[in-house]
Structure formats: structure tokens, C-alpha cells
């Protein structure tokens, strides 16, 4: 039986062959295993991918033990989504993290005050979003390990200091992202979604935003912030939530009030069966019907397993 490999698989295979580090190879293999067609024609290929993956993971673990410590650039995801900030020295990244999270970001006037990634949790309405302050990059320097952190995140925020040389910052940041194949586009579906944070908006003229828009390589979404303006930071978090493309779903047991404290976080476009699977795979197999309170339906309306969920829907699942 022919393998009938998809374009997404072939792109992941190309990424694997061009990878410069074991960490990138592991990520590429994970993507290959995710997108490879599942049928008899690919049984041998899938087994070989699993073998390569296990060997690389074992090798990486041995290297970690030899290095006498964990990799500081490996930031496990936490919260509803992980956003990694990228930019040049002293451009306001650390101030943004300090202003939106409880992380003790080192805000200093000298360059390279941040030497390793620093994650913090930002509160947006009833969920937490992880924002990671990264060491800065320059034309001559990018920290070892930064690519893996960026590759693993959900969203990249390129921080541009409006009070400094905008053109230079754009060139350095987007050249770096392009060279490392980190930008999501039609030719690189393995890249990451990216947006621009225009920092220090309070000490810059409105013309600077217009300049930024004109200089960007493509029309990325821009959110202007000042760490002294809470409204701008709140808007940034709202923009991040929208760009993460997720929905919050609240579970309700039959005959009880819904739990509105800890929503389930699902990708936008998920349906009722996806919700059941996120709770437990065996529950999904036993799912019989569901009721929904939310947009587009009458309160308590019975919905099909394939009903698409909207943000803040309340779902009551019934099992066989």
C-alpha cells in the first residue's frame, strides 16, 4: 500500500533533515509522527519514526545528565498558552513581563540583564497566560537554546522599542526568525504565529506606529503598550488571548451549577467530542449526548457530538 505522504509531513521531514541540533530533530520527529497518515502503508515508517525518536530522546537525556543540570531554555508550557518575547537589549521586554506577571524580571539600564528565560503568569479574566522574558539577540549574538524555546511556544511576541531605531530592530528580529524557520507562512506550516508589541508608546509619537507598520515585512498585528498604562497592558493580554485562538469551556454536571472557576481550554473550532476527550479518552467513547448554554443555541439545548464550541460555552455531558 502506498504511503501517500502529505505536504505537511514532507515539510516536517525537510525540517528534520536540515536540523542542526538534537532538540530540533526531536521537535521535527514529533511533528512527523503527528501528521503522518495512519494506515497499513505507513506502519513501517511510523515504527522507524518511533525508533529514531526514542534514540534521540535517550541521547538528549544522557547529555543533560553529563551537563549536571536541566536546560534553562526548556520552559514547560503552563496556563492557557505560552507567549515568548523576542527583541534587542533594553527594549522593554523585562518591564512588560514585570508589569503583567509576578515574575521578578530584572529591569536594568545595561544590556543583557536577562541571561536566561524567565517565565511569568499573567492573569486575563479567568485564565492565566504564560509570558516568557528571553535574553536579547543582536546581529552578532543569539543565546544557545533560544530557538528551541521559540519553537516550543504557542505565540511569539516581537518587542519593538518605539523610542529606538525601529528599522534596525525589525531587520535583526525578523531576519533571525526567518533564518531559523520560525515564522508561520504558507511555505512553513511548522513555524509559529507572530505579532508585534510596540513598547514605550507613552514616550513616542503616533508617527512611530505608522513607521513601524510600513517597515514590517508583512502586516503583522501590532499592539502598542506602555508599562505605565494598565489599559494598554490589558489590551495586549486580550490581543494575545485572541491570537492564541483558544476557547474557554465550562463543565456542568447534570442537576448541578456549572464550575465557572477553571474552564477547559481548547483550540478554537473544537467540538463536544473534543471536550470529552480532553477530560478522558474513555469518557469520550461513552459520550451519549450533551446540552449547551451559550452563543448560538437556546439555553440547555441538546447538541450533537460534532457541535462546534464557542468561547465561554457551558456544556453538560451525558454518558452511556
N, C-alpha and C positions, 0 to 999 in steps of 0.2 A: 504494500500500500504506500503511495507517495506521501511525503511529509507535508506538502502544501504549506510551506512556511510563510508567515505573514510579513508584511513590511516592517511592523513593529519588532518582530523577532530578528529580522535581518539587521535592523539598526542597532539592537542590543548586542548582536553578535559582532558587529563592526566596532562598537564601543569596547567590548571585551578584548578584541584583537589589538586595539590601539591603546589600551590602558597602560599606564606607566607604573602603577603600584598595585599591590595585592588588594588593598582596600577598594580601589576602583574595579578590579576584576571581580571581587565578591559582589559588589553592587550590580555590575553588569550581568553576572550569572543569576542573581536574584530576579532581575528584570526578564532575562531569557526564560527562566523557569515559570515566571508569572504569565508570559504572553504566548508561550509555545502551544500550538494546537494539541489538545488531549485526545489522541486516538491511537490505534494499533500501529499506524505508520510512524509514530514518533516515540514508541516505547523505548527503543534502544537509545535514542538521542536524549530522552528525559533521564534515563538511568545514567548516561555519561555525564550529563549536566550535574546531577546529584553527586556523582563521584568527584568531579572537579571541585564542586562547591565545598564538600566535606574536607577535601585535601587542603584547599586554600584556607578554610576556617581554622583547621588544625595548625597549619603553618603560622597563621596570624596570631593564634593564642600562644604558641611557643615563643614567638618574637616578643610578645607582651611580657611574658614571664622573664625572659632574658633582660628586658629593659627595666625590670624591677619597678613596675608601676603601670597604672592604667593610662591610656591615651587621653590627654586632656582635651583633644579635639573631637573625641567621641562624646556627643551630647545626646543621651537618650531622650526621645520625644516625651513631652509631658503636656497635659492640658488639651484644649480643643485643637490646637495647631501650633506649629513651631515656625517662627519667623527669625531669620538670621540677618543681621545688619552688616552691610559691607561699605567700606569707604576709606578715605585717606586719613592721615593723622590729624587729630584735633578738629574734626569736622562736626562734632556734636553727637556722635553715636552713644557714647557713655552717658552723656547728660540725658538723652532720651530714655535710655534704659533706667537710669536712676529716678527719673521723673514719673515713669509709668509702672515700675515694679518696686519690690522691696529689696532687690539685689543691691549690694554695696559696690556699685560701679565706681571705678577710680576716675574721677573727673579732674584733669590736670591741664596746665598750660603747656606742658612739654610733650613732645611726640612719643608714641609707643608706650604710653602709660598702661594700656591694656596689652598684656603679653600672651594671655590665653583666653579662650572663650569664657564668657560669663553669662549664664542664663538667669533670667528672672521671670516671674509670673505676673502678668498684667490682668487686672480684672476688667472684663467687658460684660456689662449687665450681669447675667447669672452664670457665666463661664470664665475660665482662665485661659489666656493665650500666652504661650512661652515666647519671650523675646530674648534673643541671644546677642550680646555685645561681642564683636570679634576684634582681634588685633588688626590694625590698619594695614593696607597694602600701599605700595608705591611703584614707580616704574621699575625700580631695581629689586624690590623685595616683596615677597608674599610668604607668610609663615607656612612651614611644612604642616600639612594636615588640614589646612583651611578648605581645600577642595572637597574633602570627604564630609566636612561639616555642612558645606553648602549643598552637596549632592544629596544629603540625607534629610534636609529640611523640607517644609511644605511651601515656603514662600521666601523669596529674597527681597530685602528692602535695601536699595542702593541709596545711601545717605549723601546728599549733595549740600555742602555749606554754601548758602547763597551769598555770604559775605566774602567768599574767596573766589579763586579762578574757576569758574563753572566749566569752561571748555576742557581744561586740563583734567578736572575730576571725572568728567564724563568719559573722556578718552581712556584714562587709566582703568576705571572700573569696568566699562563695557568691553574694552579690549581684553581684559583679564577674563571676564565671564565668557566671551566668545572663544578665546583660545582654549579654555578648559571645557568647552562644550556644555556650559551650564545654563544657557539661555533656551527657553522653550520656544520653538517655532515649528513650522511645517516640515522642516528638514531635520529637526532634532526633537522628537517627541519625548525623549528621555530627559530633556532639560527642565528647569524649574521656572515657575511663574515668577515674574519680577515686577516690582513697582518702585517708584522714586519718592523718597522723603526729602522734601526741600526744607533743610534745617536753618535755624536762626532767621526765621521770616520776620521777626519783630525788629531786627536791626538792618533789614534790607528793603529796598524799594520794590514796588509791584512790578517794575520793568524787569527785575531779575527773574521772576517766574516766566515772563514771556521769553526772555533769553534762554532759559532752561528748556522750555518747550521746543524752541527752534533748533537747539543743539542736540537734542536726544536723537539716537539713531533710528528710533521708531516711536510712535505715540504711546509711550508707557504712561500709566496712570500716575499722577503726581498728587501728593498730599503735603501741604505746607504746614510746618509746625514751629512752635516756639515753646521751649520748656517753661516759659513764664506765663503761658496762656493755656489753661486747662481745657478750654473748649477745643483748641486745635489738637491737643493730645487725644481728647475723647473722639474727635472726628477721625483721627488716624486709626484708632482702635476699631471704629466702626467700618472704616475702609478695609482694614486688614480682615475683619470678620467676613465681609462680602467677598474679598478676593480669595479667601480660603475655600469658598464655595462649599460650605457645610450648612447643615440644618440642625436645629435642636428639637428633639422629640421627647415628650414627657410620657412616662408609662402610667397606666391606671389599671389597678386590679378591679375585677367585677365587684360592684357594690361598695367600693371604697373611693375616697377622694384621690385625685392624681398626685403623684410625687413631683412637685414643682421645684425641688431644690437641686437635683442633679440630673439634668437632661442627658439622654443618649445623643452622641454626636455622630452624624452620618454624612457621607458625601451628598451634595445636592443631586437630586434625581433618584435617590434611594426609594424603595417601596416597602410595603408592610413586611414582606418575607425577609428583606434585608435587615429590618429591625429585629425580627425574631432570631435571625442568625447571629446578630451581634450580641444577643443575650445568651444564647446557647444553641449550638447546631442541632441538638436533639429536639429542642423545643420547636425549632423551625419545621422539622419533619412532622411534628404533631399539630401544627397550626391548622385550625379549622376555619375560623372567621375572625373578623376584627371590627371594632367600632371606632369612629373617628370624631373628634371635636376639633374644628379648626377651619382654615380658609377653604372655600370651595365646596364645603359639604354642610348639611344640616347637623346640628349638634347630636352626637350619638348615632349618626348614620352608619349602617353596615357598609363596609367597603371590602373590595376584593383584595386578595393577597398581593396583586400587582399594582394596587393603588399607590400613586406617587405621593410621597410625604412632603409637606411644606414646613417651613420654619415655625416652631412653636406649636405644632400639632400635638394633640393629646390622643394617645392610642390605647385602646383596651383590647388585649389579645385573648382569644378563646381557643383552647386546645382540646384535642380529642381525648 
